[in-house]
Amino acid sequence: MLKHMMDWYDMSDLEREIRDLALAVARDEVAPRATKHDEEATFVRDSLEAIAEAGLFGVNVPTEYGGLGGGPMGAVLALEAISAACGSTGASYLFHLNLCHLLGRTGPESLRQKYLPQLAKDKLGSFAINERVQLFRASFETTLEERNGDVIINGHKPFSTSAGEADITVVQAQRGRTEFGLLGQEYILVERGTPGLSARVYNPMGLRGAGNGSIAFEEVKVPSENILGDQPAAMMRAVVSKAFSVLGPNVVGAGIAGAAVEAAGEKVWERGPEDWDTQMLGEMTSRLNALRAYNYFSARVVPLAFEGRLLKEMAQSHIEIQWLGGEDAPWICDRALETIGGSSFMVGSPVQRYYRDARGSSYLAFSMDHRRLVSGQMLFATVASGADPESMPWDSQAAYHFRMSLPHSRSLPQQARDRLGRAEYEEYARSQGSDEVTLKLFVEYVNSVMPKTTEGAPGGGPPFGPPGGPPSGGPPAGGPPAGRPPEGVAAGGREGVRAEAPGSPE
């Protein structure tokens, strides 16, 4: 499996061991189950258990928390290998790894100590974030309020992978209505089986074993200590940690496309290659390896970005590789179908599953139009920030949010725009006796300039983070009103209910 997988030039011995282990698990444990899960639309729990038993649940968890310490590159290599064997398993594994990344980077330390050892061993993690609003711009309908030292969550998330199956889920909820949704939001960890938590599973075209579905919250009580991130500005810090990740549908797509290229290559060689199919295979493998190379480059940039270096490169690659994965992976699988011919369209062929899963992986993050939009906005941010150079240091998180806000500040009235330039932030920092623009000072200044909180009205204005579309975790979809569990699903469980995903994925 994946005999042509790139042997990245600076791979460490540990990363090579992780890749080889993941390839073995994918070949021996995951691939034999893939067709059955696809045909029956059953959750890939057994495949995930095999991955966990091999120690790969903790591939990117530091060793002090019981993980392998493989870092971003180890996680990318493992995810690509697993996805080649089964796209559904890859999709569920993706969000498990992303939760490990997010928790490991944001903390607080008490949550790292409590949950990372569990996630590294055998507890499955997932995301329940998006709603039918622009991510980080508008306020969410899923709310969070504190009562007697606990947090109460009410609302509905229309899309989550491993819905009703994940042991630990990160939920994004609104603490209070604001003109900028992000400034009033939190990430919080919710455990499976919590009273009031329920799930409904969809019946999709692809990724049929990933447990894609909706999650409802009805008076779900969670300890307030489960809020991710260190204060001040915990959510703002967490957003940066989430963005500084190479783990996305691009890696799942690369794995699936790799399996399709391998299947097509073997078939063409078996029947005898001709010029037309050899040329097609050449373009397929070239586009695949270009995507892989960008994935691997981005994995190397991640730790540098957290050190405050290569921030532009990390922000760009995070969204650009998601677009490339969403574009190239389905294209490669489509060409595999064409190259092999009619037999690949039959239900018994794994290649038609590769195509459906690759197409489904395009929706496991921002919608494609928003991926293109943000990639273009990165150019504007480069132009705008280059024309407004720093006169004092900025910490990496403040610099990230300032850069991401630049393209959107153009939509504000001129009076507001004039108060949101780099010089104004720096003047405020100096007035507070600081020689650096920190994230705390950045948020303080934004709150002093922007409109005050507005109760009962949707948020608006520029975001502080990637705009629009669903976050990692799947496409937006409709569903039951906030706070009302779907019919036929018991609180705290999945109950095997399947339904068509309401609404358009775009």
C-alpha positions, 0 to 999 in steps of 0.5 A: 500500500502506498508504495510510491509514498514520498520518502521526505528528505528530512524525515527523522528516524521516529517519523519513518518508524511512525510511517511504517507502523501506520502503513502496516496497520492500514494494510493489515487492519483498516483496509480489509474492513473498509468495503464493509463499513462503506457498504453498510454505513457502519461506524469504523470503531473496530478500525480505530481501535486497531489504530489505538492499539498500535499506539497511533492515537497518540502519534502527535501527543508529547511523550510526557502525556503518554504519546509517541511525540511524533509531532506534526510530520508524524501525524501527517504521515500516519493520517495519510497512510490510514486514509489510503486504506479507508477514507472514513477511518481517515476522516474520524482519525483526522479530528481525533488528531486535531483535538490532540493538537488543539488541546496540546497547544492551548491547554490549560495544563490541567486539561492536558494532564486529564485528557491527553493521556486518555486520547493517546491511549484509546479515547476518540476525539472529535470536533462539533464547531460549525453552524450556518453562520460565518465562522468567527464573524457572527454569533452562534446559536449554540450558547454557553452560560455559567451556573453555580460553577458549571457551564450549561450548553444549549443548541445544535451543531449540524455537522460533526464527524464521529457524531455520537461516537467520540468520547471527547468532543470540542464544542464552540459556543457563544457566551454572549452576543457581540458584534464580533462573534469570536470575542464572545465564544469559547471552546469547551470539551464535552464527554460522551454520555453527558446528559442532554447530549444527543446525536443523529447520523446522516446517510452520505454519499461518501465517507459512509463509515465516519459517523458524520451527523449532527449533535444537539445540546439540551441543558448539557452541564460541563465543568467550567474547567473544561474551557480550552485555553489560558486567559486572557483571551482564551478563545483568541489564543485557541483560534491561532492554535487551531489555524497553525495546523497542517492536519486537515482534509488535504491529508485525508484527500492525499491518502485517498488519491494515493490509493487511487493512483496506485490502483490505476497504475497497477491496472494500466501496467497489467493490461499494457500501457499506452501513451494516453493512459501513461500521460494521464497517470503522469499528471495524476501522480505529479499533482498528488506529489505536489500536494504531498510536498506542500503537506510535508512543508507545512508540517515543518512550518508548524513549530516555527509558527508557534515560535513566532516565525514564518507566520505568513507561510503558516497562515497561507499553507493552512488554507491553501493546502485545504483548497488544493486537497479539495480540488486535486484529490477528487480530480485524481480519483476521477481520472483513476476511474477513467484510466481503469475503465468501466470495471472501476465503476462497479460497486465491488471496485474500491476505486469508486469508493475512493472517488466518493470518499475524496469528494466527501473529504472536500467538505471536511473544512471550509467550503471550497469557495471560502478556501479560495476566498481566504487564499486571495485575502492572504494576498491582500493582507500581505500588501496591506501589512507591507505598506504599514510596517511595525515600529515595535514588536508584536507577539505572534498571536496578536500579529496573526489576528491583525493580519487576518483582520486586514482584508475585512477592515475594508468593509468598515466605515472610514472612521473605524478603519482609521482606528484599526491601523498598526500605528493605533494598536502600537500607540495603545500598547505604549500608553499601557506601558508596554514595549510589545503589542500583546494579544491581551492589549490587542483584544483590549484595544479592539473592544474599546474601538468596536461597537459594544455588545448587542443582545439578541442580534446576530453579530457582524463585522470583520472576523479575527480568524479565517472567515466564512464557511464551516470549520474543520469538522464538515459541511454546514447543514440544517437541523432541528432548532437550537437546544432540541434533540433530533427525534428518535435519539436518546440523550447522550447517545447515537442510537444508530439513527441515520438520516439525510443531511438537511440543507446544502453542503455549500 
